[in-house]
């Protein structure tokens, strides 16, 4: 199991939770971005800086993540591609993307993009605080345990 993090927009507190989990489980966490992203200095946590071209971090994650890994991203089109490959994906607020919900999420994202492109988008000022951090931590722990259990059962 590897934790892949689409790190460009991942909040500091979420990066800390991921690193602590990676260290505790002795599993690698790879923070992928097109610029240096500060992460806690822990032996199982690494930063990978991609090229500056558009979607470089997404391409890296898509190329290297496999079933049994966990990906953390806000990018719904990326999440859709990963879910289609049977890879566990969640966002930094604890939403787990599944085959059952990803198409709806992608449609909503596309609709909001169209509204925004036409100057009609509603304000987007969702708070990110203790509640969202706790929701991520709970979802991340639950999904990590599921992947670990699945790996144990398949050996």
N, CA, C and O atoms as a GROMACS GRO file, in nm:
protein
  620
    1UNK      N    1   0.084  -0.118   0.000
    1UNK     CA    2   0.000   0.000   0.000
    1UNK      C    3   0.088   0.124   0.000
    1UNK      O    4   0.183   0.135   0.077
    2UNK      N    5   0.052   0.217  -0.089
    2UNK     CA    6   0.115   0.348  -0.092
    2UNK      C    7   0.005   0.451  -0.084
    2UNK      O    8  -0.102   0.435  -0.144
    3UNK      N    9   0.030   0.558  -0.011
    3UNK     CA   10  -0.061   0.671  -0.007
    3UNK      C   11  -0.010   0.772  -0.109
    3UNK      O   12   0.102   0.822  -0.096
    4UNK      N   13  -0.090   0.802  -0.210
    4UNK     CA   14  -0.056   0.904  -0.308
    4UNK      C   15  -0.140   1.026  -0.276
    4UNK      O   16  -0.262   1.016  -0.258
    5UNK      N   17  -0.077   1.143  -0.269
    5UNK     CA   18  -0.148   1.265  -0.236
    5UNK      C   19  -0.129   1.365  -0.350
    5UNK      O   20  -0.017   1.401  -0.385
    6UNK      N   21  -0.241   1.407  -0.408
    6UNK     CA   22  -0.240   1.516  -0.506
    6UNK      C   23  -0.221   1.642  -0.421
    6UNK      O   24  -0.318   1.700  -0.372
    7UNK      N   25  -0.096   1.681  -0.403
    7UNK     CA   26  -0.059   1.768  -0.292
    7UNK      C   27  -0.074   1.918  -0.315
    7UNK      O   28  -0.064   1.995  -0.219
    8UNK      N   29  -0.098   1.962  -0.436
    8UNK     CA   30  -0.104   2.106  -0.463
    8UNK      C   31  -0.200   2.181  -0.372
    8UNK      O   32  -0.170   2.292  -0.328
    9UNK      N   33  -0.316   2.122  -0.344
    9UNK     CA   34  -0.415   2.192  -0.263
    9UNK      C   35  -0.448   2.120  -0.133
    9UNK      O   36  -0.549   2.150  -0.070
   10UNK      N   37  -0.365   2.027  -0.094
   10UNK     CA   38  -0.392   1.951   0.028
   10UNK      C   39  -0.354   2.034   0.152
   10UNK      O   40  -0.239   2.077   0.165
   11UNK      N   41  -0.450   2.057   0.242
   11UNK     CA   42  -0.421   2.138   0.361
   11UNK      C   43  -0.312   2.078   0.450
   11UNK      O   44  -0.292   1.956   0.454
   12UNK      N   45  -0.243   2.164   0.520
   12UNK     CA   46  -0.131   2.125   0.607
   12UNK      C   47  -0.173   2.019   0.707
   12UNK      O   48  -0.103   1.919   0.724
   13UNK      N   49  -0.284   2.040   0.775
   13UNK     CA   50  -0.328   1.946   0.879
   13UNK      C   51  -0.356   1.807   0.820
   13UNK      O   52  -0.331   1.707   0.887
   14UNK      N   53  -0.407   1.801   0.699
   14UNK     CA   54  -0.434   1.673   0.633
   14UNK      C   55  -0.301   1.606   0.597
   14UNK      O   56  -0.287   1.484   0.613
   15UNK      N   57  -0.206   1.684   0.550
   15UNK     CA   58  -0.072   1.627   0.521
   15UNK      C   59  -0.012   1.566   0.647
   15UNK      O   60   0.050   1.459   0.641
   16UNK      N   61  -0.029   1.632   0.760
   16UNK     CA   62   0.024   1.580   0.887
   16UNK      C   63  -0.041   1.447   0.924
   16UNK      O   64   0.028   1.354   0.966
   17UNK      N   65  -0.172   1.438   0.909
   17UNK     CA   66  -0.244   1.314   0.940
   17UNK      C   67  -0.195   1.200   0.851
   17UNK      O   68  -0.170   1.089   0.899
   18UNK      N   69  -0.180   1.228   0.723
   18UNK     CA   70  -0.133   1.125   0.629
   18UNK      C   71   0.008   1.079   0.667
   18UNK      O   72   0.035   0.959   0.667
   19UNK      N   73   0.095   1.172   0.700
   19UNK     CA   74   0.233   1.136   0.735
   19UNK      C   75   0.238   1.054   0.864
   19UNK      O   76   0.313   0.957   0.873
   20UNK      N   77   0.160   1.093   0.963
   20UNK     CA   78   0.159   1.016   1.089
   20UNK      C   79   0.109   0.874   1.065
   20UNK      O   80   0.162   0.779   1.123
   21UNK      N   81   0.007   0.860   0.981
   21UNK     CA   82  -0.045   0.727   0.950
   21UNK      C   83   0.058   0.646   0.874
   21UNK      O   84   0.081   0.529   0.905
   22UNK      N   85   0.122   0.706   0.775
   22UNK     CA   86   0.225   0.636   0.698
   22UNK      C   87   0.338   0.590   0.788
   22UNK      O   88   0.386   0.477   0.776
   23UNK      N   89   0.381   0.675   0.878
   23UNK     CA   90   0.489   0.641   0.970
   23UNK      C   91   0.447   0.528   1.064
   23UNK      O   92   0.523   0.433   1.086
   24UNK      N   93   0.326   0.538   1.118
   24UNK     CA   94   0.276   0.436   1.211
   24UNK      C   95   0.264   0.300   1.144
   24UNK      O   96   0.298   0.197   1.203
   25UNK      N   97   0.215   0.299   1.020
   25UNK     CA   98   0.196   0.173   0.948
   25UNK      C   99   0.319   0.129   0.869
   25UNK      O  100   0.323   0.018   0.815
   26UNK      N  101   0.417   0.215   0.864
   26UNK     CA  102   0.539   0.191   0.786
   26UNK      C  103   0.505   0.165   0.639
   26UNK      O  104   0.551   0.069   0.578
   27UNK      N  105   0.422   0.255   0.586
   27UNK     CA  106   0.381   0.252   0.446
   27UNK      C  107   0.420   0.386   0.383
   27UNK      O  108   0.411   0.489   0.448
   28UNK      N  109   0.463   0.384   0.257
   28UNK     CA  110   0.505   0.510   0.194
   28UNK      C  111   0.390   0.604   0.164
   28UNK      O  112   0.281   0.562   0.125
   29UNK      N  113   0.415   0.731   0.184
   29UNK     CA  114   0.323   0.838   0.145
   29UNK      C  115   0.398   0.928   0.048
   29UNK      O  116   0.503   0.982   0.082
   30UNK      N  117   0.345   0.943  -0.071
   30UNK     CA  118   0.410   1.021  -0.175
   30UNK      C  119   0.323   1.142  -0.208
   30UNK      O  120   0.210   1.128  -0.254
   31UNK      N  121   0.377   1.260  -0.182
   31UNK     CA  122   0.308   1.386  -0.206
   31UNK      C  123   0.352   1.438  -0.342
   31UNK      O  124   0.467   1.481  -0.358
   32UNK      N  125   0.262   1.434  -0.439
   32UNK     CA  126   0.295   1.466  -0.577
   32UNK      C  127   0.241   1.605  -0.611
   32UNK      O  128   0.123   1.634  -0.591
   33UNK      N  129   0.330   1.691  -0.662
   33UNK     CA  130   0.291   1.828  -0.698
   33UNK      C  131   0.392   1.882  -0.799
   33UNK      O  132   0.498   1.824  -0.820
   34UNK      N  133   0.356   1.994  -0.861
   34UNK     CA  134   0.449   2.056  -0.955
   34UNK      C  135   0.535   2.164  -0.890
   34UNK      O  136   0.602   2.242  -0.957
   35UNK      N  137   0.532   2.166  -0.758
   35UNK     CA  138   0.616   2.258  -0.681
   35UNK      C  139   0.646   2.193  -0.546
   35UNK      O  140   0.582   2.095  -0.509
   36UNK      N  141   0.740   2.247  -0.475
   36UNK     CA  142   0.774   2.193  -0.344
   36UNK      C  143   0.660   2.218  -0.246
   36UNK      O  144   0.616   2.331  -0.228
   37UNK      N  145   0.615   2.111  -0.184
   37UNK     CA  146   0.508   2.118  -0.084
   37UNK      C  147   0.572   2.077   0.049
   37UNK      O  148   0.627   1.968   0.059
   38UNK      N  149   0.565   2.162   0.150
   38UNK     CA  150   0.623   2.125   0.279
   38UNK      C  151   0.544   2.012   0.345
   38UNK      O  152   0.422   2.018   0.357
   39UNK      N  153   0.616   1.910   0.387
   39UNK     CA  154   0.555   1.799   0.459
   39UNK      C  155   0.639   1.770   0.583
   39UNK      O  156   0.756   1.809   0.588
   40UNK      N  157   0.581   1.704   0.682
   40UNK     CA  158   0.660   1.668   0.801
   40UNK      C  159   0.778   1.579   0.761
   40UNK      O  160   0.767   1.496   0.671
   41UNK      N  161   0.888   1.598   0.828
   41UNK     CA  162   1.008   1.518   0.800
   41UNK      C  163   0.994   1.382   0.869
   41UNK      O  164   1.023   1.368   0.987
   42UNK      N  165   0.949   1.285   0.792
   42UNK     CA  166   0.932   1.149   0.841
   42UNK      C  167   0.983   1.055   0.733
   42UNK      O  168   0.969   1.082   0.614
   43UNK      N  169   1.041   0.945   0.776
   43UNK     CA  170   1.109   0.856   0.682
   43UNK      C  171   1.017   0.795   0.577
   43UNK      O  172   1.065   0.760   0.469
   44UNK      N  173   0.889   0.780   0.603
   44UNK     CA  174   0.799   0.717   0.506
   44UNK      C  175   0.728   0.819   0.416
   44UNK      O  176   0.647   0.782   0.331
   45UNK      N  177   0.758   0.947   0.435
   45UNK     CA  178   0.691   1.052   0.358
   45UNK      C  179   0.789   1.122   0.265
   45UNK      O  180   0.896   1.168   0.307
   46UNK      N  181   0.751   1.130   0.139
   46UNK     CA  182   0.838   1.190   0.038
   46UNK      C  183   0.755   1.285  -0.050
   46UNK      O  184   0.634   1.268  -0.066
   47UNK      N  185   0.824   1.383  -0.105
   47UNK     CA  186   0.763   1.473  -0.202
   47UNK      C  187   0.820   1.441  -0.338
   47UNK      O  188   0.940   1.420  -0.353
   48UNK      N  189   0.733   1.436  -0.439
   48UNK     CA  190   0.777   1.418  -0.576
   48UNK      C  191   0.733   1.542  -0.653
   48UNK      O  192   0.613   1.571  -0.662
   49UNK      N  193   0.829   1.613  -0.710
   49UNK     CA  194   0.797   1.733  -0.788
   49UNK      C  195   0.795   1.693  -0.935
   49UNK      O  196   0.894   1.645  -0.990
   50UNK      N  197   0.679   1.713  -0.996
   50UNK     CA  198   0.663   1.679  -1.138
   50UNK      C  199   0.702   1.798  -1.224
   50UNK      O  200   0.741   1.903  -1.173
   51UNK      N  201   0.692   1.781  -1.353
   51UNK     CA  202   0.713   1.893  -1.444
   51UNK      C  203   0.602   1.995  -1.426
   51UNK      O  204   0.502   1.969  -1.360
   52UNK      N  205   0.621   2.111  -1.485
   52UNK     CA  206   0.525   2.220  -1.470
   52UNK      C  207   0.406   2.209  -1.565
   52UNK      O  208   0.310   2.285  -1.553
   53UNK      N  209   0.411   2.115  -1.658
   53UNK     CA  210   0.301   2.104  -1.755
   53UNK      C  211   0.170   2.071  -1.684
   53UNK      O  212   0.169   2.010  -1.576
   54UNK      N  213   0.061   2.111  -1.747
   54UNK     CA  214  -0.072   2.090  -1.692
   54UNK      C  215  -0.098   1.941  -1.669
   54UNK      O  216  -0.066   1.859  -1.755
   55UNK      N  217  -0.155   1.906  -1.556
   55UNK     CA  218  -0.194   1.770  -1.521
   55UNK      C  219  -0.076   1.675  -1.497
   55UNK      O  220  -0.096   1.553  -1.496
   56UNK      N  221   0.043   1.726  -1.478
   56UNK     CA  222   0.161   1.639  -1.458
   56UNK      C  223   0.148   1.555  -1.332
   56UNK      O  224   0.182   1.437  -1.333
   57UNK      N  225   0.100   1.614  -1.224
   57UNK     CA  226   0.084   1.538  -1.099
   57UNK      C  227  -0.023   1.430  -1.116
   57UNK      O  228  -0.006   1.317  -1.070
   58UNK      N  229  -0.132   1.465  -1.183
   58UNK     CA  230  -0.240   1.368  -1.207
   58UNK      C  231  -0.188   1.252  -1.290
   58UNK      O  232  -0.216   1.136  -1.260
   59UNK      N  233  -0.112   1.283  -1.394
   59UNK     CA  234  -0.058   1.179  -1.481
   59UNK      C  235   0.034   1.086  -1.403
   59UNK      O  236   0.029   0.964  -1.422
   60UNK      N  237   0.116   1.142  -1.316
   60UNK     CA  238   0.206   1.059  -1.236
   60UNK      C  239   0.125   0.964  -1.147
   60UNK      O  240   0.154   0.844  -1.141
   61UNK      N  241   0.025   1.018  -1.080
   61UNK     CA  242  -0.056   0.935  -0.990
   61UNK      C  243  -0.128   0.826  -1.070
   61UNK      O  244  -0.130   0.710  -1.029
   62UNK      N  245  -0.187   0.862  -1.182
   62UNK     CA  246  -0.258   0.764  -1.266
   62UNK      C  247  -0.165   0.654  -1.314
   62UNK      O  248  -0.206   0.538  -1.326
   63UNK      N  249  -0.042   0.688  -1.343
   63UNK     CA  250   0.055   0.592  -1.394
   63UNK      C  251   0.106   0.498  -1.286
   63UNK      O  252   0.139   0.383  -1.315
   64UNK      N  253   0.115   0.546  -1.163
   64UNK     CA  254   0.181   0.468  -1.058
   64UNK      C  255   0.088   0.405  -0.953
   64UNK      O  256   0.126   0.307  -0.890
   65UNK      N  257  -0.030   0.459  -0.934
   65UNK     CA  258  -0.121   0.403  -0.833
   65UNK      C  259  -0.183   0.274  -0.886
   65UNK      O  260  -0.217   0.262  -1.004
   66UNK      N  261  -0.196   0.178  -0.796
   66UNK     CA  262  -0.254   0.048  -0.831
   66UNK      C  263  -0.357   0.011  -0.724
   66UNK      O  264  -0.357   0.067  -0.615
   67UNK      N  265  -0.446  -0.085  -0.758
   67UNK     CA  266  -0.540  -0.130  -0.654
   67UNK      C  267  -0.463  -0.173  -0.529
   67UNK      O  268  -0.361  -0.242  -0.537
   68UNK      N  269  -0.513  -0.132  -0.414
   68UNK     CA  270  -0.443  -0.157  -0.288
   68UNK      C  271  -0.376  -0.030  -0.237
   68UNK      O  272  -0.332  -0.026  -0.122
   69UNK      N  273  -0.366   0.073  -0.322
   69UNK     CA  274  -0.316   0.204  -0.280
   69UNK      C  275  -0.434   0.292  -0.241
   69UNK      O  276  -0.549   0.258  -0.267
   70UNK      N  277  -0.404   0.404  -0.178
   70UNK     CA  278  -0.505   0.504  -0.145
   70UNK      C  279  -0.458   0.637  -0.201
   70UNK      O  280  -0.343   0.676  -0.182
   71UNK      N  281  -0.549   0.706  -0.270
   71UNK     CA  282  -0.518   0.837  -0.327
   71UNK      C  283  -0.605   0.942  -0.260
   71UNK      O  284  -0.725   0.922  -0.241
   72UNK      N  285  -0.543   1.055  -0.224
   72UNK     CA  286  -0.614   1.168  -0.166
   72UNK      C  287  -0.607   1.280  -0.267
   72UNK      O  288  -0.499   1.326  -0.302
   73UNK      N  289  -0.724   1.325  -0.315
   73UNK     CA  290  -0.730   1.432  -0.414
   73UNK      C  291  -0.863   1.504  -0.408
   73UNK      O  292  -0.964   1.446  -0.368
   74UNK      N  293  -0.863   1.631  -0.447
   74UNK     CA  294  -0.986   1.708  -0.466
   74UNK      C  295  -1.032   1.701  -0.612
   74UNK      O  296  -1.144   1.740  -0.643
   75UNK      N  297  -0.947   1.653  -0.699
   75UNK     CA  298  -0.969   1.654  -0.843
   75UNK      C  299  -1.066   1.542  -0.881
   75UNK      O  300  -1.029   1.425  -0.884
   76UNK      N  301  -1.189   1.578  -0.910
   76UNK     CA  302  -1.292   1.477  -0.936
   76UNK      C  303  -1.269   1.401  -1.066
   76UNK      O  304  -1.289   1.280  -1.068
   77UNK      N  305  -1.226   1.466  -1.176
   77UNK     CA  306  -1.194   1.386  -1.295
   77UNK      C  307  -1.082   1.284  -1.269
   77UNK      O  308  -1.088   1.172  -1.319
   78UNK      N  309  -0.982   1.322  -1.192
   78UNK     CA  310  -0.877   1.227  -1.154
   78UNK      C  311  -0.936   1.116  -1.070
   78UNK      O  312  -0.906   0.998  -1.092
   79UNK      N  313  -1.019   1.151  -0.974
   79UNK     CA  314  -1.082   1.050  -0.889
   79UNK      C  315  -1.163   0.951  -0.972
   79UNK      O  316  -1.160   0.831  -0.946
   80UNK      N  317  -1.234   1.000  -1.072
   80UNK     CA  318  -1.313   0.913  -1.160
   80UNK      C  319  -1.223   0.810  -1.229
   80UNK      O  320  -1.256   0.692  -1.232
   81UNK      N  321  -1.112   0.855  -1.283
   81UNK     CA  322  -1.020   0.763  -1.351
   81UNK      C  323  -0.965   0.658  -1.255
   81UNK      O  324  -0.951   0.542  -1.291
   82UNK      N  325  -0.934   0.700  -1.133
   82UNK     CA  326  -0.880   0.608  -1.034
   82UNK      C  327  -0.985   0.508  -0.986
   82UNK      O  328  -0.956   0.390  -0.971
   83UNK      N  329  -1.105   0.557  -0.961
   83UNK     CA  330  -1.214   0.468  -0.918
   83UNK      C  331  -1.240   0.364  -1.026
   83UNK      O  332  -1.264   0.247  -0.996
   84UNK      N  333  -1.235   0.406  -1.152
   84UNK     CA  334  -1.253   0.312  -1.263
   84UNK      C  335  -1.146   0.202  -1.265
   84UNK      O  336  -1.167   0.094  -1.320
   85UNK      N  337  -1.031   0.232  -1.205
   85UNK     CA  338  -0.921   0.135  -1.194
   85UNK      C  339  -0.924   0.059  -1.061
   85UNK      O  340  -0.830  -0.013  -1.028
   86UNK      N  341  -1.032   0.076  -0.985
   86UNK     CA  342  -1.053   0.008  -0.856
   86UNK      C  343  -0.951   0.049  -0.751
   86UNK      O  344  -0.904  -0.032  -0.672
   87UNK      N  345  -0.918   0.178  -0.752
   87UNK     CA  346  -0.825   0.234  -0.654
   87UNK      C  347  -0.906   0.318  -0.555
   87UNK      O  348  -0.994   0.394  -0.595
   88UNK      N  349  -0.877   0.304  -0.428
   88UNK     CA  350  -0.945   0.378  -0.322
   88UNK      C  351  -0.908   0.526  -0.330
   88UNK      O  352  -0.790   0.562  -0.333
   89UNK      N  353  -1.012   0.612  -0.334
   89UNK     CA  354  -0.989   0.757  -0.347
   89UNK      C  355  -1.077   0.831  -0.248
   89UNK      O  356  -1.195   0.800  -0.233
   90UNK      N  357  -1.017   0.929  -0.179
   90UNK     CA  358  -1.096   1.018  -0.096
   90UNK      C  359  -1.042   1.159  -0.106
   90UNK      O  360  -0.927   1.180  -0.144
   91UNK      N  361  -1.127   1.256  -0.071
   91UNK     CA  362  -1.080   1.393  -0.075
   91UNK      C  363  -1.035   1.437   0.064
   91UNK      O  364  -1.042   1.360   0.159
   92UNK      N  365  -0.988   1.560   0.074
   92UNK     CA  366  -0.931   1.608   0.200
   92UNK      C  367  -1.036   1.644   0.304
   92UNK      O  368  -1.002   1.694   0.412
   93UNK      N  369  -1.162   1.619   0.274
   93UNK     CA  370  -1.270   1.640   0.371
   93UNK      C  371  -1.333   1.508   0.412
   93UNK      O  372  -1.431   1.506   0.487
   94UNK      N  373  -1.277   1.398   0.363
   94UNK     CA  374  -1.324   1.267   0.406
   94UNK      C  375  -1.426   1.202   0.316
   94UNK      O  376  -1.474   1.093   0.347
   95UNK      N  377  -1.462   1.265   0.205
   95UNK     CA  378  -1.555   1.204   0.112
   95UNK      C  379  -1.483   1.092   0.038
   95UNK      O  380  -1.378   1.113  -0.022
   96UNK      N  381  -1.541   0.973   0.042
   96UNK     CA  382  -1.484   0.858  -0.029
   96UNK      C  383  -1.554   0.849  -0.163
   96UNK      O  384  -1.677   0.843  -0.169
   97UNK      N  385  -1.477   0.848  -0.270
   97UNK     CA  386  -1.532   0.834  -0.404
   97UNK      C  387  -1.542   0.686  -0.438
   97UNK      O  388  -1.447   0.610  -0.423
   98UNK      N  389  -1.660   0.648  -0.485
   98UNK     CA  390  -1.686   0.508  -0.517
   98UNK      C  391  -1.748   0.498  -0.656
   98UNK      O  392  -1.785   0.598  -0.716
   99UNK      N  393  -1.757   0.375  -0.706
   99UNK     CA  394  -1.823   0.353  -0.834
   99UNK      C  395  -1.969   0.399  -0.828
   99UNK      O  396  -2.026   0.437  -0.930
  100UNK      N  397  -2.028   0.396  -0.709
  100UNK     CA  398  -2.168   0.435  -0.693
  100UNK      C  399  -2.188   0.586  -0.693
  100UNK      O  400  -2.296   0.632  -0.731
  101UNK      N  401  -2.090   0.664  -0.651
  101UNK     CA  402  -2.112   0.809  -0.639
  101UNK      C  403  -2.028   0.896  -0.731
  101UNK      O  404  -2.055   1.016  -0.742
  102UNK      N  405  -1.929   0.841  -0.797
  102UNK     CA  406  -1.835   0.926  -0.870
  102UNK      C  407  -1.898   0.992  -0.992
  102UNK      O  408  -1.865   1.107  -1.023
  103UNK      N  409  -1.987   0.923  -1.062
  103UNK     CA  410  -2.047   0.984  -1.180
  103UNK      C  411  -2.135   1.103  -1.142
  103UNK      O  412  -2.137   1.204  -1.212
  104UNK      N  413  -2.208   1.091  -1.032
  104UNK     CA  414  -2.289   1.203  -0.984
  104UNK      C  415  -2.199   1.321  -0.945
  104UNK      O  416  -2.228   1.436  -0.978
  105UNK      N  417  -2.090   1.292  -0.876
  105UNK     CA  418  -1.997   1.398  -0.836
  105UNK      C  419  -1.936   1.467  -0.957
  105UNK      O  420  -1.920   1.589  -0.959
  106UNK      N  421  -1.903   1.389  -1.059
  106UNK     CA  422  -1.844   1.444  -1.181
  106UNK      C  423  -1.947   1.530  -1.255
  106UNK      O  424  -1.913   1.637  -1.305
  107UNK      N  425  -2.070   1.485  -1.262
  107UNK     CA  426  -2.176   1.563  -1.327
  107UNK      C  427  -2.199   1.696  -1.255
  107UNK      O  428  -2.213   1.800  -1.318
  108UNK      N  429  -2.202   1.690  -1.123
  108UNK     CA  430  -2.220   1.812  -1.044
  108UNK      C  431  -2.103   1.907  -1.064
  108UNK      O  432  -2.122   2.028  -1.078
  109UNK      N  433  -1.984   1.854  -1.067
  109UNK     CA  434  -1.864   1.935  -1.090
  109UNK      C  435  -1.870   2.002  -1.227
  109UNK      O  436  -1.840   2.120  -1.240
  110UNK      N  437  -1.909   1.926  -1.329
  110UNK     CA  438  -1.918   1.981  -1.464
  110UNK      C  439  -2.027   2.089  -1.472
  110UNK      O  440  -2.008   2.191  -1.538
  111UNK      N  441  -2.139   2.065  -1.405
  111UNK     CA  442  -2.247   2.163  -1.402
  111UNK      C  443  -2.200   2.293  -1.336
  111UNK      O  444  -2.224   2.402  -1.388
  112UNK      N  445  -2.132   2.282  -1.222
  112UNK     CA  446  -2.082   2.400  -1.153
  112UNK      C  447  -1.978   2.474  -1.238
  112UNK      O  448  -1.971   2.597  -1.235
  113UNK      N  449  -1.899   2.399  -1.312
  113UNK     CA  450  -1.800   2.460  -1.401
  113UNK      C  451  -1.870   2.541  -1.510
  113UNK      O  452  -1.830   2.653  -1.541
  114UNK      N  453  -1.977   2.484  -1.567
  114UNK     CA  454  -2.055   2.555  -1.670
  114UNK      C  455  -2.118   2.682  -1.612
  114UNK      O  456  -2.115   2.787  -1.676
  115UNK      N  457  -2.173   2.673  -1.492
  115UNK     CA  458  -2.229   2.792  -1.429
  115UNK      C  459  -2.122   2.900  -1.411
  115UNK      O  460  -2.145   3.017  -1.441
  116UNK      N  461  -2.008   2.859  -1.364
  116UNK     CA  462  -1.899   2.952  -1.341
  116UNK      C  463  -1.852   3.015  -1.472
  116UNK      O  464  -1.826   3.136  -1.477
  117UNK      N  465  -1.841   2.934  -1.577
  117UNK     CA  466  -1.798   2.985  -1.707
  117UNK      C  467  -1.895   3.089  -1.762
  117UNK      O  468  -1.856   3.174  -1.842
  118UNK      N  469  -2.020   3.080  -1.720
  118UNK     CA  470  -2.121   3.175  -1.765
  118UNK      C  471  -2.150   3.285  -1.662
  118UNK      O  472  -2.247   3.360  -1.676
  119UNK      N  473  -2.067   3.293  -1.560
  119UNK     CA  474  -2.081   3.397  -1.459
  119UNK      C  475  -2.196   3.378  -1.363
  119UNK      O  476  -2.243   3.473  -1.302
  120UNK      N  477  -2.242   3.254  -1.349
  120UNK     CA  478  -2.359   3.227  -1.266
  120UNK      C  479  -2.330   3.143  -1.143
  120UNK      O  480  -2.422   3.103  -1.072
  121UNK      N  481  -2.206   3.116  -1.116
  121UNK     CA  482  -2.173   3.025  -1.007
  121UNK      C  483  -2.204   3.087  -0.871
  121UNK      O  484  -2.179   3.206  -0.849
  122UNK      N  485  -2.259   3.006  -0.782
  122UNK     CA  486  -2.281   3.056  -0.645
  122UNK      C  487  -2.146   3.070  -0.574
  122UNK      O  488  -2.045   3.015  -0.617
  123UNK      N  489  -2.147   3.144  -0.464
  123UNK     CA  490  -2.025   3.159  -0.386
  123UNK      C  491  -1.981   3.025  -0.331
  123UNK      O  492  -2.064   2.941  -0.295
  124UNK      N  493  -1.849   3.006  -0.324
  124UNK     CA  494  -1.793   2.880  -0.275
  124UNK      C  495  -1.703   2.910  -0.156
  124UNK      O  496  -1.582   2.921  -0.170
  125UNK      N  497  -1.763   2.922  -0.041
  125UNK     CA  498  -1.684   2.957   0.078
  125UNK      C  499  -1.708   2.856   0.189
  125UNK      O  500  -1.742   2.893   0.301
  126UNK      N  501  -1.689   2.727   0.158
  126UNK     CA  502  -1.705   2.625   0.260
  126UNK      C  503  -1.589   2.636   0.359
  126UNK      O  504  -1.473   2.650   0.320
  127UNK      N  505  -1.622   2.629   0.483
  127UNK     CA  506  -1.520   2.637   0.588
  127UNK      C  507  -1.438   2.507   0.592
  127UNK      O  508  -1.487   2.399   0.558
  128UNK      N  509  -1.315   2.521   0.633
  128UNK     CA  510  -1.231   2.404   0.657
  128UNK      C  511  -1.178   2.419   0.799
  128UNK      O  512  -1.090   2.501   0.826
  129UNK      N  513  -1.232   2.339   0.887
  129UNK     CA  514  -1.196   2.351   1.028
  129UNK      C  515  -1.186   2.216   1.095
  129UNK      O  516  -1.162   2.114   1.029
  130UNK      N  517  -1.204   2.215   1.225
  130UNK     CA  518  -1.189   2.093   1.305
  130UNK      C  519  -1.283   1.982   1.260
  130UNK      O  520  -1.244   1.866   1.255
  131UNK      N  521  -1.407   2.017   1.227
  131UNK     CA  522  -1.504   1.916   1.184
  131UNK      C  523  -1.456   1.846   1.057
  131UNK      O  524  -1.462   1.723   1.049
  132UNK      N  525  -1.410   1.921   0.960
  132UNK     CA  526  -1.364   1.864   0.833
  132UNK      C  527  -1.237   1.781   0.853
  132UNK      O  528  -1.219   1.677   0.790
  133UNK      N  529  -1.150   1.827   0.940
  133UNK     CA  530  -1.028   1.751   0.971
  133UNK      C  531  -1.064   1.618   1.036
  133UNK      O  532  -1.008   1.514   1.001
  134UNK      N  533  -1.158   1.620   1.129
  134UNK     CA  534  -1.202   1.498   1.197
  134UNK      C  535  -1.269   1.402   1.098
  134UNK      O  536  -1.246   1.281   1.102
  135UNK      N  537  -1.352   1.457   1.009
  135UNK     CA  538  -1.417   1.373   0.909
  135UNK      C  539  -1.313   1.306   0.817
  135UNK      O  540  -1.326   1.189   0.783
  136UNK      N  541  -1.210   1.383   0.778
  136UNK     CA  542  -1.105   1.322   0.697
  136UNK      C  543  -1.034   1.213   0.775
  136UNK      O  544  -1.015   1.102   0.724
  137UNK      N  545  -0.995   1.243   0.899
  137UNK     CA  546  -0.920   1.145   0.980
  137UNK      C  547  -1.000   1.016   0.995
  137UNK      O  548  -0.943   0.907   0.984
  138UNK      N  549  -1.129   1.026   1.021
  138UNK     CA  550  -1.212   0.906   1.038
  138UNK      C  551  -1.223   0.827   0.907
  138UNK      O  552  -1.206   0.706   0.906
  139UNK      N  553  -1.251   0.896   0.798
  139UNK     CA  554  -1.262   0.829   0.667
  139UNK      C  555  -1.130   0.768   0.625
  139UNK      O  556  -1.126   0.655   0.575
  140UNK      N  557  -1.022   0.840   0.646
  140UNK     CA  558  -0.889   0.792   0.608
  140UNK      C  559  -0.854   0.666   0.688
  140UNK      O  560  -0.803   0.569   0.632
  141UNK      N  561  -0.881   0.668   0.816
  141UNK     CA  562  -0.854   0.551   0.899
  141UNK      C  563  -0.940   0.433   0.856
  141UNK      O  564  -0.890   0.321   0.843
  142UNK      N  565  -1.067   0.457   0.834
  142UNK     CA  566  -1.159   0.350   0.793
  142UNK      C  567  -1.116   0.288   0.659
  142UNK      O  568  -1.113   0.166   0.645
  143UNK      N  569  -1.083   0.372   0.562
  143UNK     CA  570  -1.043   0.321   0.430
  143UNK      C  571  -0.908   0.251   0.436
  143UNK      O  572  -0.886   0.151   0.368
  144UNK      N  573  -0.818   0.303   0.516
  144UNK     CA  574  -0.687   0.238   0.533
  144UNK      C  575  -0.705   0.098   0.592
  144UNK      O  576  -0.642   0.003   0.546
  145UNK      N  577  -0.790   0.086   0.693
  145UNK     CA  578  -0.814  -0.044   0.754
  145UNK      C  579  -0.877  -0.141   0.655
  145UNK      O  580  -0.843  -0.259   0.654
  146UNK      N  581  -0.970  -0.092   0.572
  146UNK     CA  582  -1.032  -0.178   0.470
  146UNK      C  583  -0.928  -0.230   0.372
  146UNK      O  584  -0.927  -0.349   0.339
  147UNK      N  585  -0.839  -0.141   0.326
  147UNK     CA  586  -0.737  -0.183   0.229
  147UNK      C  587  -0.640  -0.282   0.293
  147UNK      O  588  -0.602  -0.381   0.230
  148UNK      N  589  -0.600  -0.256   0.417
  148UNK     CA  590  -0.510  -0.349   0.487
  148UNK      C  591  -0.576  -0.484   0.507
  148UNK      O  592  -0.512  -0.588   0.488
  149UNK      N  593  -0.703  -0.485   0.547
  149UNK     CA  594  -0.775  -0.611   0.567
  149UNK      C  595  -0.786  -0.689   0.435
  149UNK      O  596  -0.766  -0.810   0.432
  150UNK      N  597  -0.817  -0.619   0.329
  150UNK     CA  598  -0.828  -0.682   0.198
  150UNK      C  599  -0.695  -0.743   0.155
  150UNK      O  600  -0.692  -0.852   0.098
  151UNK      N  601  -0.586  -0.674   0.182
  151UNK     CA  602  -0.453  -0.725   0.148
  151UNK      C  603  -0.420  -0.850   0.229
  151UNK      O  604  -0.362  -0.945   0.176
  152UNK      N  605  -0.456  -0.851   0.357
  152UNK     CA  606  -0.431  -0.968   0.442
  152UNK      C  607  -0.511  -1.088   0.393
  152UNK      O  608  -0.462  -1.200   0.392
  153UNK      N  609  -0.636  -1.062   0.354
  153UNK     CA  610  -0.723  -1.171   0.309
  153UNK      C  611  -0.679  -1.231   0.175
  153UNK      O  612  -0.706  -1.348   0.147
  154UNK      N  613  -0.613  -1.152   0.093
  154UNK     CA  614  -0.572  -1.201  -0.039
  154UNK      C  615  -0.438  -1.274  -0.035
  154UNK      O  616  -0.395  -1.329  -0.137
  155UNK      N  617  -0.371  -1.275   0.081
  155UNK     CA  618  -0.242  -1.346   0.089
  155UNK      C  619  -0.257  -1.482   0.151
  155UNK      O  620  -0.159  -1.555   0.165
   0.00000   0.00000   0.00000
